[in-house]
């Protein structure tokens, strides 16, 4: 099958043709680790996890790099506020990040580099840029000379003047041009810093990703991804640094960007205070419901993310898990669902892929033979695996409860009460059986009677 992706660089959908068909390489900007990630940060994690899963099914080898930014001014400010060292802060928040996205069923990337491990590579790029006339030293800083690059602004589709007018650029007397951006800056004794030809200092944000991507994927690679907000200045500046340092026509062949998350119609952001952290949402909802909601809209479109939407996503997953539960135990046949792959091959059309899953669940519910049931079950599980869904046992899904919830009745106690209800029904004491059912419902435990007995779920 062919894979078509929307390329921000060319502003059109293109058939994906990897540089090396035996080894696809892609890079996605990861978190700056100073706090819990908000749900907007989670959208690219989930979107590009689906791309990773899809590419692994289409090509023999895939290298996926997602970095961790562990040196940045926000990190320094937060460490000072907390009264802790930068190292302790970034270790703790990196662990929090990994735990949160584990609950979203995100696979570990092939490589997860930390920026501070690539300082030497950053300095080597800067040395090359200075030697080629693309960068200059001024007042302890090293800056990229934007006017030295004829097609700067190609990714965002604006001229240098338009970009400067429409963006917040740092005004500094040592700049030759307002659009020039920092590659290296000086550090005080209290700030993290490394020795360099330009004095003790630390890297600018953009140079970090250029160094890590080139070191792990090569000077030119297949796909670079991230959120829409990174197109300018971050990705534009990455391209400038990398192409000018390595004298290449491209940094990445395809550029992919996911759309914004909205909260009740407004762009979700920390500055507006209308965001949720993944960590706080996981105290109320299963991670798989968060993932489902993030996949329910096409990745390039805005998505209104609300708690009501999460409740609907959980109910929808209930229906899928119920189809598996009623079908009974069986091997988790992960043979790929061709319909899901075809949908994702159309620029990661996850809403269409989800509709294919629901079709498989409907076929499973209405299957009239063991053969039809086995095929529908394999299609449901195989398609879900590509989307990172339905990875739990149905019973575990239905018995989930928030981690901080009052434990109330444990599973064994619930099973015992259900057994008492069954005994009451056998004795034709239907009033007692109804009382038990209503009592459990009041505690948030729903019973479902079927030909194979009674099952239950929380919520």
N, C-alpha and C positions, 0 to 999 in steps of 0.2 A: 504494500500500500504506500501511497505518497503522504508525506507529512507537510502540511502547509501552515506557515506561521506569519503573523503580521510583523513586519520589520520596521521598527521606528525610524531606522536610518534612511530607508527608501520610501516610507509612508505607504507601503502597499503589502498585500499578502503575497508570499512567495513560497515556492516549493523548496523545502529544506534539502540542501545538498551539502553534506559535511565536507570539510577539507580533507579528512581521511575517513573513509567509510568504515574502517576497522576500529576507529577510536574517536568517538565524539567527545568534545571538550566544552564545558560551559561553566560560567562563573556568575554568582549572584551575590550582591552586597548583603552582608549579614548585619547583626545588631551592633550598636555601640553600647557596651555593657556598663551601665551605671545605675540601672533600675530595672524593675520588671518590664517586659515588653508589653506594649499596648496592642490591641487587636488589629490595628492598622499595620503593625510590624509583622503580624502573623499571616496576613494575606499573601505576601510574596513567598513566605515559607511554605504554605500549603500549595499555592499555584505551581511553584517550581519543583515541589516534591512530586506532583502529578506528572510534570514534564520529565523528571528523572525516571520515574517508574515506566513511562511510555517509551522513552529512548532506550531503556534497558531491554525492552521487548523487541525493539526494532534493529538494534545494532549490537555487535559482539562485545564491545567495551565502551563504557561511558565513564568519564571523569567529571565529577561535579564538585566544584569548589565553592564553599560559602564561608566568608571570612568572619572573624570576630575583631572589631575595633576596640583595642584595649589601651589606646593612648589618644586622648582628645580632651579639649578644654572642659566639656561637661563632666567628664570623669574626675578631673582635678577638682572642680567646684564641689561635686557631690562628696568626694572623699574628705574635703576640708569641712563641709557641713556636718558630716557624720563623725568626724574626729577619728578616722581610720586611714590606714595606708591605702594607696592606690592599688597595690598588689592584692591586699585582702579584699577590697571592694570588687575588683574585676574578677577575682576567683569566685567569690560568692555569687555575683550576678550572672556570670557565665554558667555556673551550675544551675541557677534558677532558670535561666533561659532554656537550657537543655532539658530540664525536667518538664517545663511547661509545654514545649513543643513535642516532647515524647507523648504527652497525653493527646496531642492532635494527630497522632499516628504518622508523624514526619520521620522518614528514614534518615539516618545519619548521612551527611554528604561523604563523598570519597575523601575529601580533605577539608579540614576546618582550621585554617591557619590563624594564628594570633598576630596582629600587626607588629607587636614588639619583637617578634622573632625574625623580622625581615628588614630591620633598620639598615644593615649593610647593603642590601639590594636596593633600597630606596636611595641611599647615598650614591650608589653607582649610577643610577638613572639620572640623578641631578648633575653629577659630574659630566655625564655625556651631554646633557642638555646645555650646560654652560659652554662646553667645548664647541658645540655646533651653533652657538649664537641664539639658542631658544630660551635661555635663562640668564639671569644676572644676579649679582650679589649687591645688596644695598642695606646699609644700617643694620648689619647682623642677620638680615633675612636673605633668602634666595627666592626669587620670583620668576614665574614663567612669563616670557615675553609674548603676549597674545598676538601682537602685530607681526610676529615672525612666521605665523602660520596662516597661509592664504585662505584656507577654507574653514577656519575656526567658526563654529556655530552651525555646522552642517546637520548635526543630530537634532538639535532643537529647531532648526529651520529659520533662524534669525541671524541678522547681521550682528557684528560686534556691538555697534551703537545701540541697536534694539535690545540686545541682551543686557547691556549696562543700564539702559534706561528702565528696564522692566524688572531688574533684580536688585537685591541689596548687596552692593559690593563695598568692601572695606575701603574707606578713603584713608590714604596714608601718604605723607609727603615724599617717602622714598620710592614710590611707584613711578615708573616711566609712563604708564598708561593706567587709567582707572580700572580696566578689565584685567590687568595682570593679577595673578593669584599666587599665593604662598606655597612654595615647595618645602621650605625649611625655615624655622623661626627660632630665635634665641630663647633659652630657658633660664629662669632665675635659680638660685641655689635651692629654693623650696619646691621647684617644679621638676618633673621627670625630664631627664636630658641625656644625651649621648654625645661623645666627642665627635667632631666632624672637621673637614677642612675650613668650615665657616664659623667655628667656635662651638661651644657646648649648646645643644639645642634639641629640637624635636621636629618630627615631620609634620607637614600639612596633611589634611585629611585625604585629599585626592590622590596623592602620591602613594599612599598605602596600598590601595587596590591595584594600581598599575604594577607595583612590585610583586605583590602576591600572585596576581593572575599570570604574569610573565614567568615567574619562577616555577609555577606548578602546571601551567597549561601551554606555555610558549608565547612568543611575541605576537602571534596572531592565532586566534582560536575561533570556535564556532558560534557560541551564543553568550551574550552578556545580558543578565536580567536584573530587575529591580522595580521599585515603585515609580509611578509617574512623576513624583516630586523629585526624583534623582536625575531626571534628564538634564536639567541645568540647575546648578553648575557642576554637580559631581561627575556625571557621566561625560558631559562635554569636555571637562577638564582632564578626565582620565584619558580620553581619546587623544587630546592634544599632547599630553606628556608621552604617552606610549608611542604614538606614531612618529613624533619628532625625535624621540630617543633612539628608536630602532629603524627609522627610515622605512616604515611600512605604509602601504596604501590603506590598510584597515587595522584596527585593533581587534574587533570582533566582527564576524561576517553578518550576524543577525543580532539585533537589539530588541528585547522584549520588555514591556512595561505594563504592570497591572494598574488598574484604576484605583481611585480613592474609595475609602469607606466613608459613609455618611452616617450621622446619628440624627434621626428624625429630619432628614433632608439637608442638614448642614454638614460640611466637611469635618470629619473627626480629626482632632489634633490635640496635643498636650497644651498648646498655647490657649485654646478655647476652653479647655477643661471638660470637654464633652466626650471623653474617651473611656473605654474600659481596659484594664489590664487583663491579659490572658489568665494570670494567676487568680484574680478575683472572680472571673467568670467560671473558672474550674471549681470554685467553692459552691456553685449553684447548678452547673450543668455538666454532663459528661463531655469530655473533649471531642468525641466523635460528632456530637451535635454542633459544636462550634465549627468543626471541619466541614460538615455537610452544608451549613449555612454559607460558609465562604465559597463553596463550590456551586452554590445554587444560581449564581449569576455569572455571566461570561467574564473572564478575568480582566478584560480591557474596559469593562463597563463599571460605572459607580455601583456600589452596593449599600443599601440602607440597612445598617446592622443594629438590631434592637433585641431586647430580651424577649419580646413577643415573637420575633422571628426565630430565636433559639428554641422557644417552646414548640413552635410549629415544626422546626427541624427535628427535635427529639421525637415528636409524635410520628413524623414521617419515617424515621428510623425504626420506631416501634413496629410499624407495618412490615418493613423489610425483615426485621428480626423475627417477627411473628410467623412470617412465611417459612423461614428456616426452622423455627421451633416446631411448627405443625408438621413439617416434612419429616421430622425425626432425625436421629443421629445418622451420620455418614461421614465418609472421608471428605476432607476439605479439598475437593478437586479444583485446582486453580488454573485449569485450562483457559486460555484467554478468550474473552467474549469479543468476537469480531465486530459486533455492533458498537461496543464501547470504544474499541480501538479506532474504528472508522470515525466516530464522533470526535474523539480527541485529535485525530489527524486533521480535522478542520479547525485549525487554530485553537486547539484545546477547548473545544465546545463542551464544557462540563455540564451545562444544563441539559443538552441533548444526551450526553452520556448517562446522566442520572435517569432520564426518561427510559433509556434502554434497560437500566436496572429494574425499574418498576414494571416494565413489560415482562422481564424474566420472573419477577416475584408473582405477577398475576398468573403466568403460565404454571408456576409451581403450585399455586393455590388451587388451580383447576385441573391439574394433571390427572388423567384417568388411568394411566398405566405406570408401572415402575420405571419403564424406559423414559417416558415423557418427564416423569418427576426427576430422574437422575440428570437428564439433559438440562432442564430448567434450573435445577439446583447448581449444576456446574456453571451455567451461564451467569447466574446471580453472583456466586462467589468469585468466579473468574473476573467478571467485570468489576465487582467491588474491590478486588485486590489491586487493580490498576488505579482506582480512585482512592485507595487507602481507607476503605470503609468495610464494615461488617467483619472486623478482625477479631471480635470477641465471640465467646460461646453465648448463644442466645440467653441462657439462664443467667449468666453473669451480667449481661446487658440489662435485663429486666429487674435484677436485684440491686442495681447500682443506687447508691444514695450519696448525697454530698458528704465530703470528708469530715466536715465539722458538725454534721447533723447529730441530733440526739439519737443514739443507737436504737432506742426503743426495743422492739422485738427483734431478736436475731433470727437467722434463717431457720434454725432448728425449732425455735418456739413457734414460728409461723407454720412450719410443716406439721407440728403437733396439733395446732388449732385446726388446721385443715383436715387432719385425720379425725378429730373430734366432730367436725361438721359432717364428714362422710359417714361416721357412725350414726349421727343423728338422722341423716337422710335414710340410711338403711333401716333405722327403727321407725321410719315415717314420722319423725318428730320435725316436721318442716319449719315450724315456728322457731325452734332452736337453731336449725341450720341457717335460717334467714337472719337470725340475731347475730350469729357468728360472722356471717358474710358482711352484715352492716357494720359490725364492730371493727372488722378489719378495714373496711372502706374508710371509716372515720379516721383510721390511723394511716391512711395513704397507701393501703395495700389492696390491689384490685385482683379479684379472682376471675378465672375464665374456665368454665366447665366445657370439656370436649369429650369426644369418643375415647380418648386415651387417658382420661382422668382430669383432674383439676390442676391448672398451673396458676402462678401468681406473679405479680410484678409490683414494684414500687412506683409511686407517682401517679 
